Amino acid sequence: MKALLLDAWRGAHGRSGSAFTAVSGLMIAMAACLIVALLAVALGEPDPAIADPERVVLLDMKGNPPGRPSPWFTASPVSFATMLKERGVPLDLISRTSGNGLDIDIDGRKQSAFLLIADPDLVPLLGLTTLQGDLRSALTQRDSIAITLELMHKLWGDISPAQAVGRRIDARGGIYTVTAVIPNPDPRTPLGKTNPMVGNAWALVGFESKANPMDEASLAAIFAIKGRVFARLRPQGSVDQVGSWMKEAFESNPLHAQLPAEWRTGREAAFFRAITLTQLPFEGAFNERRWRLLGAVAAASVLLLLMAAFNCMNLQTATLLHRQRETALRRSLGADGLQLIRLWSLEVLISLLLAAIGALLIAWWATPAIATWVGLSAEHPVADPLPLRFVLGLVIAVLALLALTLAAPASMALRQPPAPALQGRTASEGPWGRRVRQVLLAIQLSGVVLLIALAGVLTQQQRYLLSIDRGFETHNRLWLGVMVDPEAVPSMHAFTAALDRHPAVKAWAFSNARPADETRGPNELHVSSSQHKQVLRVTTVSPSFFTTYGMTVLAGTPTLASGETHMVIDEKASRLLGFPNPQAAIGELLRGGGGFLQEGSDTRRVVAVVQSVKLESARDPALPQAFLLSDKPQWDLTVHGDDMTMLRQTLDDLWKAYGPRLVYDIQSVDDQLASVYQQEQQLTTMLTAVALLAIGVAMLGAYALIADTVRRRRTELVLRRLHGADDVAIVRQLSREFIPPLLVAAAIGLPLAAALGERYLAAFVDRVDARIGLVLPMVLAGAATLFVTALAALRHVRRALAIQPIEALK
């Protein structure tokens, strides 16, 4: 065995130069597959502190108002916890949670925290632990509070959990005693995500606490999504039964009769289900898009791995053909086929193991950075340490690649008789061998065409998404957001006065939403004087909001008045409310403010109409918009200026000098718009990267094919020269090797890319024109594939043209 290993190492080392490039491609492809697998496991695993997560369920609800069905919320009214307990359904530890904000007064400043309101049974249900104190007891007392380690350090600096217990917190008009300190929440917790400005600064109280802002009506509501309800299934219970229990509780509740009759008569007002915590990471629109992204990248990575494996197989075929004399000598000295296969297997295995080790190192080094880039927190465990199952999976992959790489070449080499090789007459691989190489190259080029074309489709759509006219401007605008209770935003008069005076600020405005970022908002039914009814999306803004965002005012003037509410609508809303033109809407009164998308009694006077605005994402149709005018400070402020660098510095300096002492953040409005399509941008970037790697792998395949062609047909080419063939004729003869693979690649790759590209674009309401978004990427993909094939063949074509007849005929 030692001699065999030494022999295999010498053989692998002697061909290290030719094998290095192919093995490098294989290593990168394996690393790409490993990275995708690590990300998939990180995204799909539940919190490891929860015992039997497949038996812990989350109650889910989907509203079904006529004409406006909602998606699944992965949440529900918290009243379901009480209703199911009263009905005695076979669920244990039924627990409510609800998220909110908490502003803590500390040394004259405010520290914002995420407030989680929870039932005590949540502690054993989700395996919550404490560093100091008793968390379950803290959730039962009116004036107790539990805090995370991060919030403890933000409030009091570098102290121990034991020193924090017993301290007082002044928040929301009350004094609370810290009775428990808990670890920072695991990134995989099902308790929900918080604002990045808050991070892991959490405070936990019970539903009976004075800090709970929910009143009795909110706790009892059956159609308002106020939080999440968790429970554990009993051994005899099934997750499929929970939805029917929820429906029965919902329909038997007295509040069900108060829903609008058209919602519940002859139809379902809502749908219900339960999902286990092992299913939760895959639910919700955001998660579904993220898994589609990961699935697309996984498919591209597997395709890349197959292309790299085909290159290794081509390399092994050429290697064994070149070693026919060596193989004949070994067989004449007594080596049988099994011994030769064992030798060749060890040679290939050495290369594959080196590729696997390199892939493991690349994945271990790169995955944390990629995980952060795709939105996972820095604390999310991804690749440190690498899970053992990935190492075992890589071993299985190496064995599979060994069989794929060696089976055909070894079979071909063992069929060659030793006698001719010993006489110096080595056999060629024959026409079938060349056709196999062409088939493998065609598969590789098909992958290249497919990936380049898809990357082009995604790139064109991404450019379109960021450039589409939405009726407002995002360039040269900054957003400043504060973390504070929206009902208790402090006065900002000194700060806004400073903004008015500063020459770098052209305009500014408050709003209760970020137009470029928040693609969903509250909707209300509005009724015009002509009894036209229309649901409008409502945003509360300052009168200067329209100037700040560069909206075009078609009629009227956005102004405030005392004694009545003024409203601005867009042209789309004006038309749907029955006004023949924007000017006709000015001065008209609308009725709104009703709950459950029903008629309300609040009167609002239309004082201006702006050009149609789209605040929804390109995935959703544009809703008619309404803007309630208010002079009150709000937690979103937008500033417009000509110089972004100066504007950012000015905004930061003025806030520190004149603004209230609140946690704040400053972002570019362009960046906010890009964040809406961040998943699409990530998919485009990752697919483009894989496409570039695929180009490199395919170039290796084309390079190997032309090198082998020139070697095999050297004498033929010289004879053609002697019979008067010029350079063009020689190039034409060599190019015939690539015409079938290129045609096959175009016939397979382009239609498949067009079908997948069309499917991708179909998910958008706003999509790029087909000529630019589909046809142009197909043409460019074909041209790029032809170019890289020619580039890969260039060196050996030049060698063929430079062959001297006398040298070849020796």
N, C-alpha and C positions, 0 to 999 in steps of 0.2 A: 504493500500500500504506500509506503514511504517513497519507493522508487516511482510508482505511478503518479503520486502527487508532484514529485520533483519534475518528472517528464511533462506533466500537464502545465506546471508553472512555467517551464522553459518554453513550451509551445505558445502559451498565452503571452508571455513576455516578448517572444520573438515577433509576434504579430501585434504588438501593442499600438504601434502607430496607426495601422489600418483599422484596428478595433476601437480606438479611443473615441473617434467622432460618433460612431454608431452607438457605443455604450453611453456616451454623454447625453445623446438624445433620449435614450431609454431611461436614464437616470432622471432627467428633467420631467419626462412624461410620468414616471412613477411618482415623483415628488408632487406633481400636480394632482394626481389621483389621491395621494395621501392627504394633501391639504384639504381637498374637498371633503374627504371622508371625516377628517378631524372636525371640520366646521359643521358637518351634518350631525355628528354625535353631540357636539357642544350645543347646538341649537335644539336638539330633540330630547336631551336628557332632562328629567325633572329634578327638583331639589333633592339631593341624596339624603337629607335629614328626614324626609317624609317616609314613614313606614308603609309599605304596600301601596305605592301611588296609583296602581291600577285599580284599587278599591276606593280611592278618595275621588269624589265627584264634585264638579262645579255645575251649579244650576244655570242654565242658559235660556235666553228668551229672544224671540224675533217678532217685532211688532208688525202688524198687518193692516194699517189704516188703508181705506179704499184709495187705490191709485198711488200710494206711497209706501210700499212695503219696505221694511228696513232689513239690513243684513243681520246675521246673528251677532249679538253684542258681546258674547263671552262674559256676560254679566246679567243681572236680573234685579227686579225690585227686592229690597231686603225683607219685605213683608213675607216672602215665601218661607223664610225660616220659621216664623211664628205660625203660619198657616199649616205647614207640614207637621210641625210638632203637635199642634192641636188635633190633627187628623190621625196621629199615631202611625205614620208610615214607617216601614222598617229601615230607618236610617239612624245612625248614631252620630253624636257630636255635631249636630247641625249648628253651623256658626255663620254669623254675618260679618262682613267687613265693608267699610266705606272709606274712601280716601278724601282728604281735604287739605287745606293749607293751615299752618299755624305760625303766627307772627309772635315771636318771643322778645319781650323787652329786656335788654341786658346792658347795663351801664350806659343808658341813654341812646342806645342804638337798637335796631330791630334785626333779629336773626330769624330768617325764614326756615321752616322745616316742613316736611311732609307729615301730615297728621293721619295716622291710621286708626280708625275706630273699629274695635273688634270685640267679639264675645270671648269670654274666658275659655270656652271649650276649643277655641282655635289653637291654644297652646299644645295640648296633646295631639290634636288632629294633624297639625303640620309640623310637629316635632320642634317647636320653637324653644330655644334654650336661653339661659340668662348667664351673664358674667357675675352679677351681684344682685341680690334681692329676689323677689318673688313676682314674676311677670303675671301669673294667673291672678294673684291677689290684687295687683295693680289695676287689672281690667275689671275689678268688681267694685272699686271705690270711686266716689264722686270727685275727690280732690287729689287723686294719685295719678302719676304719669310715669311711663317707662320711656327711656330714650336709648338710642343706639350709641355705639362708641364714637362715631364720627360727630354726632350732634353734641355729645359730652365735651369733646375736644374743642369744638367751635364755640361752645359757651364758656368754658372755664380753662381752656388750655390743657397743658400736660399734667393731668391728675389721674389717679387710679379710679376704677369703678367703685371701690369701697368709699372713696372720698366724695363721690358724686351722690351716693344714696343719702337721702335726708335733706339735700339742698332744695331750695324753692325756685320755682319758675313762674314768672309773671307773664301771662299770655291770655288774650281774649277776655280781658276784664276780670280775671281770676288768678288766684295763687294756687299752684299745684306743687305737691311734694314728689320728688323723684324717689320711687320705691323699688325701681329695678333698672338695671343697665343691661342691654342685650348686645350681642355681636351685630356688626353690620349685616344687613340682609344678604343672603346668597343671591348672585345674579340670576339664578334660575327660579327664584321664588315665585309662586303663583299669586302673590299678594298685589302684583301690579308694578308698573314702571312709574318713576317719578321724573320731575323736571331735572335736566342736567344741572341747572343752577342750584338745586338742592342736594342732588347726589344721594348719599346714604345718611343724610341728616334726618332721621325719622323720630317721631314721637308717637307713642301708642297709648290710647285711653279706651275705656269701655263705653258702651252705648249709654250707660247711666251717668257718665261723667258730665260735669259742667262744661267741658270743652267741646262736647258734641253739638254741632250747630243744627242738627236735624230736629225738627219739631215732630209732634205726634202724627200730623198729617203725612209728612214725608216718610216716616217709618211705616205707616199703614198703607201707603199708595201701592196700587197693584199694576200701574202702567208706567211708572217713572223709574228709570234705571238709575238707582242710587248706589249700587255697590255690587258685591259678590256674595253668594251663599255657597258654603262648602259643607260637605257631609261625608260620612264613611258608610259604604254599603255593608249591610249585614251579610253573613255567609250565604244566606238563601236569596239575597236580593240581586237584581240585575240592573245594569245601567240603563237598559232599554225600557225599564218599567217607570223610571223617574219622571219622564216627560208626561205620562198619563196621570201620575199623581199630581204634578204641577197643574195640569189642565183642569182636573177636577177641583182642586183648591181654588184656582183662579175663577172658574165659573160659578162656584158656590159662594164666593165672597160677595157681601152686599154691595161693594163698590163696583162690581161688574155691571150692575143695572144702571149705574150712572154714566157709563161710557156712551158715546153717541150711538143711537139706534142703528144707523147705517153701518157701523163698525161690526156689530154683533148679530144682526138679524140675518139668518140664513147663511152665515159665513163665520169664519174664525177670526176673532179680533187679534189673536197672537198665536204663535207656535212655541212649543216648549221642548226642551231636551236636557239631558245631562251629558257631560263629557268628563272622562277621567283625566287625571293630571298627566297621564302619559300621552293623551290626545291633545291636551291644551296647547303645546308648542306648535301644533300644526293648524290651529284654528284662527280665524280672523283674517280680514283682507290683507293686512300688512304681512302676516306670517305666510299666507298663501302665496303672495307675490315673491317673498323671499325664498320660499322653497322652490318655486318655479325657476327663479334665478339660479339657485344652487343646482337644480336638476339639469338646466341647460349647460352650465359649466361642467358638471359631472359627465354629461354625454360627450362634450367636446374633449374632455381630458381622456376618457376611455378611447375615443377615436384617435387621439394623439398617441396613446400607448400602443394601439394596434399598428399604427403607422411605423412607430419606432421598432416594434417587434418584427415587422416585415423587413425593415432595413437590416436588422441583425440576421434574419434568415438569409437575405441576399448575400450579406457579407460571409456567412458561414458556407453558403454554396460556392462562392468564388474561392474561398480559402481551401476547401477540400478539393476543388478542381485543380488548383495550383499544387496541391500536395499529393497528386496521384502517384508520382514516383516513390515518395516517402511511404505512402500507404502500401504500395506494392512490395517494397522492401520489408516492411513490418510483416506483411502476410507471408512472404517467402521465408521469413525467419520463424514462423510458427504462430504468429498472432491470429486468433480467430476473430470473427465479426463482433462478438460480445466484448472482447478485450479492446478492440478499436473504438467501439461505441462508448465504453467506459472512459477511455482516454479523452475522446472528443467531448464527452459530457462534462468531464472535470474542467477541461479548458474553457468551455462555454460557461460553466457554473462559476468559475472564478470571475469572469467578466460580469456575470449577472449579479453576483454577490457584491462586487465593488459598486455596481450601479445601485443596488438596493441600499447599501450602507450610505452612499452619497445622498440618495433620496430621503432616507431617514433624517440625516443631518439637515438637509435643506428644509424639510417639513418642520422639524423641531425649531429651526431658527426663524423661518418666515411666517409660520401660521399665526403666532400671537399678533404680529403687526397686521396681517391681513384680516384677522378677526376684529381688531380694533377698527380697521378701515370699513368693514361691513356693518359696524354698529354694535358689536359686543363690547361690554365694559372691560376695562383693563383687569378687573378682578375675576373675570370669567375664566375658569380653568379650561384650557384648550389642548396644549401640547406639552405641558411641563408637570409631571413626567408623561412621556408617550405611553398610552395604554398598551398593555401586553397584547391585547387582541389585535392591535394594528400590526405589531411585529409578527404575530402568527399569520395574519392575513397576507403580509408581505412575503413570508416564506412560501405560502401556498402559491402566490402569484409568480414567484421566481421559479418554482417547479413547473408551473404551467407554461411559462415563457421558455423554459429549457426544452420542454417537449415540442413546443411550436417552432422554436428556432432550429432544432437539430433533426427532427424526424425526417423531413424531405431531403435535406442535403446529405444526411448519413445514408439514407436508402439509396440515393443516386450514386454516392461514392462506393458503396459496397457492391453495387452491380457491375462496376468496371472490372474487367479481367486484368490480373496483375502483369501478365507476360508483355503486352504491348507497352505498358508504362515502363517496365524495366529496360526495354529496348529503346526508350526515348520517344515513343509515339504515344503521347497522352491524348486521351479522347476529350471531345468537347461535351458540353451539356446537352447538345442536340437541339433541334427546333422546339421541342416541348419545353425544355428548360428556359429558352429565350421567351417563349410565350408566357410561361409562369412569371418570369420577371416583369414582362409587360403588364400582365394582369395585376401584379402587386403594385406596380407603379401607377396603374390606372386607379386602383383603390386609393392610393395615397393622394394622387392629384384630385380625385373626387372629394376627398376630405378637405383639401386645400381650397378648392372652389367653393365648397359649402360653407366653410368657416369664414373665408374672406367676404363672400357675398352677404352672409348673415351679419357680420361685423359692420359691413357697409350700410345695410338696412337700419341697424340699430343706431349707427352714427348719424345718419340722415334724419331719423325720427327724433333723436335727442337734440340735434341742432334746431329742428323745427319747434320742439316743445319750448325751448328757451327763447325763441324769437317770435313766437306767435303774438299777434295783437290781442291783448286782453282788455283793452279799454283804459289801461292805466300804465304809468311808467314805473320802472324799478331802478333804472340807472341813476347814479349820484344821489342815492337815498340811503339813510341809515335808520335802523330801528333800535330804540332803547326800550327794554322791558324790565319791569321791576317785579320782585316776588313779594306780594302783599295781598291780603284779603281784598278782593275787588269791591266789596261793600265798604271798605274802610281805607281807601286810598287817601293819603294825607294831602294837604294843600301843597301845590307846586308853583304858587304865584311868583315867588322870587326867581325860581329857575326859568319859567316861561318868559318872564320879563327880561332876563338876561339873554335868552334866545332871540327875543325881538330886537335887542340892541346890537347883537353881534353881526358884523358885516359878512361873515362866512355862511350865515344861515339865511337862505332865501325864503323858506316857508317851513312850518312845523304844524303838527296836528296830533291830537289824541284819538284813540279808537279802542274798542274792546276786542279787536281781532287784528291779525296780521294778514292783510289782503293777499300777499304773495305766498303765504305759507299755510294758512288755515283754510283747507278746501271744503270744510263742512261747518255749518253754523245753524243757529236757531231759525226756524221757519214759523211764520204766522199767516193765517188767512186774513186777507184784507178785502173789504167790500167798498166799491165806489158808489157814487150817487146814482149811477145808472144800473146799480145792482149787479154789476160784473164782479165775480168773485175770483180771486187769484191768491195762491199761496206765494208769499215773497220771503226771500231770505233777508233777515234783518240784522244790521250792524249799527252800533251806536258810535257816532264820530263827532269831531269838532267841525264847525263850519268851514275851517281852512283845510279840511281833509282833501277836498277835491283839487284845490290848487297844489297841495303838497304832492299828490300822486299824479298830477298832470292830466286829470280827467277833463273831458270836453263838456262844458255846460251848454246844453241845447236851448234851454229856456229857463227864465227865472234867475233867482239869486239865492244861494244857501245862506239864510240868515236865521237868527234866533229871535224869539219874542216871548214876552211874559204872558202867562195865562193860557197858552195852548202849546201843543207839541208840533214842531215843524219837522217835515220829512222831505228827503230828496229821493226820487226814484230814478231808475234808469229807463232808457227809451223802450226797452223790451217790456218792462213792467207797465209803462204807460199804455202801450198798445194793447196788452192783455187785459188791462182794466177798462178798456172801452173808449179811451180817448183817441180822437182821430189824428191828433198830432201832439207833440210835446207841449206846445204853448197852451193847448186846451186843458192840460192837466194842472196848470198853475192856479193856485188858490182853491182847488177842490179839496173836500174833506173825505178822508178814508176812515173806515172803522176797522180796528184790529185789536190785538191784545188778548184774544180768546185762547183758552187752553185746548189741547187735543185737536188742533187745526180747525177749530170751530169759530163761528162769528163772535167777535168781542164787542165791547162798548167803548173802547178808547178811541177818541177822535184824533186824527192827525192831518194837519194841513200840508198839502204838497206845495213847496216853495221853489223847487227847481227840478229839472229833469236833465240828467247827464246821458252822454252816449252809452250804449249798451256795454255793460261791464261783465266780465267773467271772473268770479272768485273761485270757482270750482276747478278741479284739476282737469287735464285733458282726457282723463278716463271717464268723466261724467259730463252730462249735458249742462249747458249754462242755465242757471236759474234766474228768474227776474229778481232784481235787487232793490232793497229799500234801505235807506240810511236815516236813522233817527238822529237829529241834531241835539247836541248837549255841550254845555260849557264846563262840565265837571271834569276834573283830572281822572285819567284812566291808566291802566297799567301797561298800555302799549302807546309809544310815542314815536312818530316818524319825522325825520328832519331831512330837508332837501338843501343841497348846496352844490357848488361847481367843482370844488376840489375835495375829493374824498379823504385824502390824508389829513388836510387841515380840518375838515368837517369832523372827522373822528376824534382828533385831538381836542377840538373845541368842545364837542359834546361831552367828552370825558372830563375835561377841566371844569366846565360849567356845572356838571352834575356834582362833582366833588365839592365845589364852592357853594352852590346854592340849593342843590337837591336834598331831599330828606335822606336820612341815613338808612337806606334799604339796599338789599342785595340786588344788583342790576347786571344786565348784559347788553352789549352793543353788537349788532350784526349788520352786515350789508343786506339790503333788500334783494339784491341780485342773488346773494348766497341763499337767502330764504327760498326764493323761487327754485333755485337749483336743488335744494333739499327735498322738495316735493317729488322730484324725479331722480332722487339719489339712487334708488334701486336700479332704475333703468341705466343710469350712468355707470354704476358698478358692473352691471351685466355687460354693457358695451366694452368697458375697459378690460374685463377679464376675458371676454370672448376674443377681443382683438389680440390680447397677449397670447392666448392659445393658438390663434390663427397664425401669428408670427412664428411661434415655435413649430407649427405644422409646416410652414413654408420651409423652414430649415431642414426638417426631417425629409420632406419631399425632394428637396434639392439633393440631399444625400442619395436618395433612391435614383434620381435621374442621373446623377454623377456616376453611380455604380453601373447603371445600364449602358451609358455611352462609353465608359472605360472598357467594359467587357466587349462591347460591339467593336470598338477599334482594335482591341487585342485579337479577337477572333477573325476579323475580316481584314487584317493588315495586308495580307498578300493580295486579296481581291481588290483592295483599293489601289495598290501599286499597279496591278494589271490594268485597271481602268485608266490610270494615269498614262501608261504606255500606249493605250489605244486612243489617247487624245482627250480624255475627260478633263475639263477645267475645274476651278475651285467651286464654281456654282454647282456643277454636277456632283462633285464629291459631297458637298454640304447637303444637297438634295437627297443623296443616297443615305447619308447618316440620319437625316431628319425623319426618314420613314420609320425608324425605330420608335419615334415619339408620337407619330400621327395617331395610331390606334389608341394609346393611353389617353392622349389629350381629347380625342373625340368621345371616348367612353366617359371621361371625367366630366366633359360638358353635358353629355346626355344624362348623367346621373346627378351630378352636383347642382347644376343650375335649376332644374325643375324642383328638386327637393328644397333648395334654398328659397326659391320663389314661394313654395307652399308654406314653409315654416315662417318666412318673412311676412306673408299675408296673414297668417294666423296670429303672429305677434302684433301686427298693426291693427287687427280687428278688435283688440282690447281697448283701443282708444277712440273716443268720439272725435277728437281733433287729431288728424293724422296727415303725414306728409303726402304730397301728390305722388301717384303711382309711378310716374315717369322718373321722378327724382328719387323716390324712396325704394322702388323695386327694380325698375329697368336699368337705371344708372349703376347701382351696385353690382347687378349681374354682368353688365358689360365690363366694368372695371375688374371684377373678379376673374373673368375669362382672360382679359389682357394681362393681368398680374401673373396668373398661372403660366401663360405662355412666356412671359418675360423671365420668370424665375427658372423655368425649364431650360430656356435658351442660355441663361446665365450659367446654370449648372453644367451644361454641355460644352460651354465655350472653350475650356482648357483643352479637352481631348479632341475637339474639332480642329483647333489650331494645330495640335500635334499631328492629326491625320493629314492635314494640308501640308505639313512640313516634312512628311516621310520622304526619304531619299530612296528611289527604286533599287539601287544597287545594294543598300543596307537591308532592305526587306527580302531580297531574293537570295541572300546568302544561305 
